[in-house]
Amino acid sequence: MTDTLLSPMSLLAELTHRCPLQCPYCSNPLALEPRRNELTTAEWISVLDQAAEMGVLQVHFSGGEPMSRPDLPELVRHAVGLGLYTNLITSGVLLNEKTFPVLVEAGLDHVQLSFQDIDTANAEHVGGMKGAQTRKLEAARLIAADGMPLTLNFVIYRENAARVPQMLDAAVEMGARRVEIAHTQYYGWGLANRDALMPTPAQLELTTQAVEAARVKYAGRLTIDYVTPDYYADRPKPCMGGWGRRFINISPSGRVLPCHAAETIPNVTFPDVRHDTLAWIWRESPLFTMFRGTDWMPQPCRSCDQREKDWGGCRCQALALAGDAAATDPVCSRAPDHDRIVKVLETLPAEPPPFRYRRYTRATDEVG
Amino acid sequence: MTASLAEDSIIRFARGVRLQHDRVRERWIIQAPERAFIPDPVAAEVLKLVDGTRTLGQIVAELASRFAAPVDVIGRDVHVMITDLINRQVLVA
């Protein structure tokens, strides 16, 4: 058996890639999974049973838009029955006075509601859906009126960075207990749109100041999670708390991944819950063991005093920027490939290019 | 905001927060929105008494009796701890 300290804490259940929005920074992979490949209700129930048995404490129902799945209330109810903490990560555009009470009744613990911006016109330009903002505001109102704890998630990028102060004020007005001010992560669609999304150093500084001011102003009322773009950091983040240490991601078709971007890793078989048990996949599958711990590390990571703090940073970023998933994360100023990060930041275009929207590539894999 | 915390304030968990025993790791945890905290053993004893009916005074009295300790000392420590957990949106009074 694995050391119980290495039992997973958290499960991200990506129920579907279908979504009414098309955000150009979506964390889903570029190759979206069509509906016909999605796990069935019974398969998800088995996943939840196995996860609880292994020690998972919290399940995050995500997507795509998880409310596109009609069996969401059933899955929530099952997870609640297992003692799992249930979190719904939603765009809110399908959350209304018909659909929300069913989730409340199922025992849902918490909602994380995403906003593309606080400015309606830009929010709907980024999300690619007319009328989305009104629906989101109504979703926030319903959640707050019920009293269920609410976290708002604002993804920050070049076009909306100046409005962080208004986002924080709006979070309090909407009755949110937590807010995430999360700069875009540059994987998948975010990487494809990096030139359009990456803020300038001055914009980053202003968002940091806005967060610090709001932490004082709203102390005890609003918890603020602030995520900076790691391109501007000197040290890499401890991505997912370390590869295969705390976190399991399950894709709509049942692939089991150490993070939501891991399907980019080449030359490895992706385990899936249709063929293997979650426990075996977690403990022994080649994907989960390949970057677990510190044995896989190259220099300078291997002899670095931060190696059990940042766990080598992000493997998907190493792959995307250095061409090798086992390289030192180029974000680190000690990395041989750190100059690639410097070059990206130095060559940002003065005028952002148009977005490449998140869409299914074939018309037959329709959204909705 | 920190409301005035009185002896007769009823202490409750905030909605969406609970104390739960983790069978796999054999320890108590606080489940909260998108995070789980590990309470230290003293905090876990205090939180086990938070049931939505007990007042601050009753929690202190119960602990003083269980651990055969002076009420004023326990009372001071529990007041500080509960105030902190209210500020962190774990408890409400």
Interface residues (C-beta under 8 A of the other chain):
Chain A: T4 L5 S7 M9 M54 G55 L57 Q58 H60 G83 Y85 N87 D109 H110 Q112 G147 M148 P149 T151 R177 R178 A219 G220 R221 T223
Chain B: M1 T2 A14 R15 G16 V17 Q20 D22 R23 V24 R25 E26 I29 Q31 P33 E34 A36 I86 N87 R88 Q89
